[in-house]
Amino acid sequence: MRFNILLYLFFILIINSCQSPKANAFRSTVVEKERIAFNIITSKNGTESQKLEYLVADDYKNALKAVDQQKKEFDQIILSLDSLETKDIKDASLLKNATVNYYTALRDLHYFDRKEILQRELIYNNHSNDKKSQQDELLNLYKQKKAYFNRVYKEESLLSDALQKFDISNGLR
């Protein structure tokens, strides 16, 4: 019985020692960027919340500024991830590319709001009979946005697969 416990503990020690410190650090950076992106989109003080507050107040100028700021924040995440070193880490390149592609898709989706805001501003400020065509244009923008959502879903799936493969390859699971 004691021998089995010692053997089990030895086995756990061997498995834990196989984990690469570089792989752990790489994964931690990826997770940290995920938290930052989450805060951009969902935090009460994030740029997405600010944008929505401006839109509710029909303040299109500041809503556009919030969208531009959000793009800059996503660009910082992408640049940071793109500069990560992948040398000597199994499947790090795959994970790096998947994360960069995912955050690029997410950035593009949220930056597309700029077109919608500009169109909403046109509708809001227009007092002519041309509102119907402008509303139709807004509807077309919503249809286009669906393609951006589909790209995000696809990239998210690829990121999930890459993360799982990375974890397995580096003994993190």
C-alpha positions as a Markdown table, in Angstrom:
| # | Residue | x | y | z |
|---|---|---|---|---|
| 1 | Met | 0.0 | 0.0 | 0.0 |
| 2 | Arg | 2.8 | 2.4 | 0.9 |
| 3 | Phe | 4.7 | 1.5 | -2.1 |
| 4 | Asn | 1.7 | 2.3 | -4.3 |
| 5 | Ile | 1.3 | 5.8 | -2.7 |
| 6 | Leu | 5.0 | 6.5 | -3.2 |
| 7 | Leu | 4.9 | 5.3 | -6.8 |
| 8 | Tyr | 1.8 | 7.5 | -7.4 |
| 9 | Leu | 3.6 | 10.6 | -5.9 |
| 10 | Phe | 6.7 | 9.8 | -7.9 |
| 11 | Phe | 4.6 | 9.6 | -11.0 |
| 12 | Ile | 2.9 | 13.0 | -10.3 |
| 13 | Leu | 6.3 | 14.5 | -9.6 |
| 14 | Ile | 7.6 | 13.3 | -12.9 |
| 15 | Ile | 4.6 | 14.6 | -14.8 |
| 16 | Asn | 4.9 | 18.0 | -13.2 |
| 17 | Ser | 8.6 | 18.2 | -13.9 |
| 18 | Cys | 7.9 | 17.7 | -17.6 |
| 19 | Gln | 6.0 | 21.0 | -17.8 |
| 20 | Ser | 8.0 | 23.7 | -19.5 |
| 21 | Pro | 8.4 | 27.0 | -17.6 |
| 22 | Lys | 8.4 | 28.7 | -21.0 |
| 23 | Ala | 5.2 | 27.0 | -22.0 |
| 24 | Asn | 3.6 | 28.0 | -18.7 |
| 25 | Ala | 4.7 | 31.6 | -19.2 |
| 26 | Phe | 3.4 | 31.6 | -22.8 |
| 27 | Arg | 0.0 | 30.2 | -21.7 |
| 28 | Ser | -0.2 | 32.8 | -18.9 |
| 29 | Thr | 0.4 | 35.6 | -21.3 |
| 30 | Val | -2.4 | 34.3 | -23.6 |
| 31 | Val | -4.8 | 34.0 | -20.7 |
| 32 | Glu | -3.9 | 37.5 | -19.5 |
| 33 | Lys | -4.7 | 39.0 | -22.9 |
| 34 | Glu | -8.0 | 37.1 | -22.8 |
| 35 | Arg | -8.8 | 38.9 | -19.5 |
| 36 | Ile | -7.9 | 42.3 | -21.0 |
| 37 | Ala | -10.1 | 41.7 | -24.0 |
| 38 | Phe | -12.9 | 40.5 | -21.7 |
| 39 | Asn | -12.7 | 43.8 | -19.8 |
| 40 | Ile | -12.7 | 45.8 | -23.0 |
| 41 | Ile | -16.0 | 44.2 | -24.0 |
| 42 | Thr | -17.8 | 43.6 | -20.7 |
| 43 | Ser | -16.4 | 45.8 | -18.0 |
| 44 | Lys | -18.6 | 48.5 | -16.6 |
| 45 | Asn | -15.7 | 51.0 | -17.4 |
| 46 | Gly | -14.7 | 49.3 | -20.6 |
| 47 | Thr | -14.9 | 51.1 | -24.0 |
| 48 | Glu | -17.8 | 48.9 | -25.1 |
| 49 | Ser | -19.9 | 50.2 | -22.2 |
| 50 | Gln | -18.8 | 53.7 | -22.8 |
| 51 | Lys | -19.8 | 53.4 | -26.5 |
| 52 | Leu | -23.2 | 52.1 | -25.5 |
| 53 | Glu | -23.8 | 54.9 | -23.1 |
| 54 | Tyr | -22.9 | 57.5 | -25.7 |
| 55 | Leu | -25.3 | 55.8 | -28.2 |
| 56 | Val | -28.1 | 55.8 | -25.7 |
| 57 | Ala | -27.5 | 59.6 | -25.3 |
| 58 | Asp | -27.3 | 60.0 | -29.2 |
| 59 | Asp | -23.8 | 61.3 | -28.7 |
| 60 | Tyr | -22.4 | 59.8 | -32.0 |
| 61 | Lys | -19.1 | 61.8 | -31.9 |
| 62 | Asn | -18.0 | 60.3 | -28.6 |
| 63 | Ala | -19.4 | 56.9 | -29.5 |
| 64 | Leu | -17.1 | 57.0 | -32.6 |
| 65 | Lys | -14.2 | 58.0 | -30.3 |
| 66 | Ala | -14.9 | 55.0 | -28.0 |
| 67 | Val | -14.9 | 52.7 | -31.1 |
| 68 | Asp | -11.5 | 54.1 | -32.1 |
| 69 | Gln | -10.2 | 53.7 | -28.6 |
| 70 | Gln | -11.4 | 50.1 | -28.5 |
| 71 | Lys | -9.6 | 49.4 | -31.8 |
| 72 | Lys | -6.4 | 50.8 | -30.3 |
| 73 | Glu | -6.8 | 48.5 | -27.2 |
| 74 | Phe | -7.3 | 45.5 | -29.4 |
| 75 | Asp | -4.3 | 46.5 | -31.5 |
| 76 | Gln | -2.2 | 46.6 | -28.4 |
| 77 | Ile | -3.3 | 43.0 | -27.5 |
| 78 | Ile | -2.6 | 41.8 | -31.0 |
| 79 | Leu | 0.8 | 43.5 | -31.1 |
| 80 | Ser | 1.7 | 42.0 | -27.7 |
| 81 | Leu | 0.7 | 38.5 | -28.8 |
| 82 | Asp | 2.4 | 38.8 | -32.2 |
| 83 | Ser | 5.7 | 39.7 | -30.4 |
| 84 | Leu | 5.7 | 36.6 | -28.2 |
| 85 | Glu | 8.6 | 34.2 | -28.6 |
| 86 | Thr | 7.6 | 30.7 | -29.7 |
| 87 | Lys | 11.1 | 29.2 | -29.9 |
| 88 | Asp | 11.5 | 25.9 | -28.1 |
| 89 | Ile | 7.8 | 25.7 | -27.1 |
| 90 | Lys | 5.8 | 22.9 | -28.6 |
| 91 | Asp | 2.8 | 24.2 | -30.7 |
| 92 | Ala | 3.4 | 27.8 | -29.5 |
| 93 | Ser | 3.3 | 29.1 | -33.1 |
| 94 | Leu | 0.0 | 27.4 | -33.7 |
| 95 | Leu | -1.4 | 29.0 | -30.5 |
| 96 | Lys | 0.1 | 32.4 | -31.3 |
| 97 | Asn | -1.4 | 32.4 | -34.8 |
| 98 | Ala | -4.8 | 31.3 | -33.5 |
| 99 | Thr | -4.8 | 34.0 | -30.8 |
| 100 | Val | -3.7 | 36.8 | -33.1 |
| 101 | Asn | -6.3 | 35.7 | -35.7 |
| 102 | Tyr | -9.0 | 35.5 | -33.0 |
| 103 | Tyr | -8.3 | 39.0 | -31.6 |
| 104 | Thr | -8.0 | 40.4 | -35.1 |
| 105 | Ala | -11.5 | 39.0 | -35.9 |
| 106 | Leu | -12.8 | 40.4 | -32.6 |
| 107 | Arg | -11.3 | 43.8 | -33.3 |
| 108 | Asp | -12.7 | 43.9 | -36.8 |
| 109 | Leu | -16.2 | 43.0 | -35.5 |
| 110 | His | -16.2 | 45.7 | -32.9 |
| 111 | Tyr | -14.7 | 48.3 | -35.3 |
| 112 | Phe | -17.5 | 47.6 | -37.8 |
| 113 | Asp | -19.7 | 49.4 | -35.3 |
| 114 | Arg | -18.2 | 52.6 | -36.7 |
| 115 | Lys | -20.1 | 52.1 | -39.9 |
| 116 | Glu | -23.3 | 51.5 | -38.0 |
| 117 | Ile | -22.9 | 54.5 | -35.8 |
| 118 | Leu | -22.2 | 56.8 | -38.8 |
| 119 | Gln | -25.3 | 55.4 | -40.5 |
| 120 | Arg | -27.4 | 55.9 | -37.3 |
| 121 | Glu | -26.2 | 59.4 | -37.1 |
| 122 | Leu | -27.3 | 60.1 | -40.7 |
| 123 | Ile | -30.7 | 58.8 | -39.9 |
| 124 | Tyr | -30.9 | 60.7 | -36.6 |
| 125 | Asn | -29.9 | 64.0 | -38.3 |
| 126 | Asn | -31.9 | 63.5 | -41.5 |
| 127 | His | -35.2 | 65.3 | -41.7 |
| 128 | Ser | -35.9 | 64.6 | -45.3 |
| 129 | Asn | -37.9 | 61.8 | -47.1 |
| 130 | Asp | -34.8 | 59.8 | -47.6 |
| 131 | Lys | -35.0 | 58.0 | -44.3 |
| 132 | Lys | -36.3 | 54.7 | -45.8 |
| 133 | Ser | -33.2 | 54.2 | -47.9 |
| 134 | Gln | -30.9 | 55.1 | -45.0 |
| 135 | Gln | -32.7 | 52.6 | -42.8 |
| 136 | Asp | -32.3 | 50.0 | -45.6 |
| 137 | Glu | -28.6 | 50.8 | -45.6 |
| 138 | Leu | -28.5 | 50.2 | -41.8 |
| 139 | Leu | -30.2 | 46.9 | -42.3 |
| 140 | Asn | -27.6 | 46.0 | -44.9 |
| 141 | Leu | -24.9 | 46.8 | -42.4 |
| 142 | Tyr | -26.5 | 44.5 | -39.9 |
| 143 | Lys | -26.5 | 41.7 | -42.5 |
| 144 | Gln | -22.8 | 42.4 | -43.2 |
| 145 | Lys | -22.0 | 42.3 | -39.5 |
| 146 | Lys | -23.3 | 38.7 | -39.4 |
| 147 | Ala | -20.3 | 37.7 | -41.5 |
| 148 | Tyr | -18.0 | 39.3 | -38.9 |
| 149 | Phe | -19.7 | 37.3 | -36.1 |
| 150 | Asn | -19.3 | 34.1 | -38.1 |
| 151 | Arg | -15.6 | 34.8 | -38.5 |
| 152 | Val | -15.2 | 35.4 | -34.8 |
| 153 | Tyr | -17.0 | 32.1 | -34.1 |
| 154 | Lys | -14.7 | 30.2 | -36.5 |
| 155 | Glu | -11.5 | 31.8 | -35.0 |
| 156 | Glu | -12.7 | 31.1 | -31.5 |
| 157 | Ser | -13.1 | 27.4 | -32.3 |
| 158 | Leu | -9.7 | 27.3 | -33.9 |
| 159 | Leu | -8.2 | 29.1 | -30.8 |
| 160 | Ser | -9.9 | 26.6 | -28.5 |
| 161 | Asp | -8.4 | 23.7 | -30.5 |
| 162 | Ala | -5.0 | 25.3 | -30.6 |
| 163 | Leu | -5.0 | 25.9 | -26.8 |
| 164 | Gln | -6.0 | 22.3 | -26.2 |
| 165 | Lys | -3.3 | 21.0 | -28.4 |
| 166 | Phe | -0.8 | 23.3 | -26.8 |
| 167 | Asp | -1.7 | 22.2 | -23.3 |
| 168 | Ile | -1.4 | 18.5 | -24.2 |
| 169 | Ser | 1.9 | 19.0 | -26.1 |
| 170 | Asn | 3.4 | 20.8 | -23.1 |
| 171 | Gly | 2.0 | 18.6 | -20.4 |
| 172 | Leu | -0.2 | 21.3 | -19.0 |
| 173 | Arg | -3.3 | 19.1 | -18.9 |
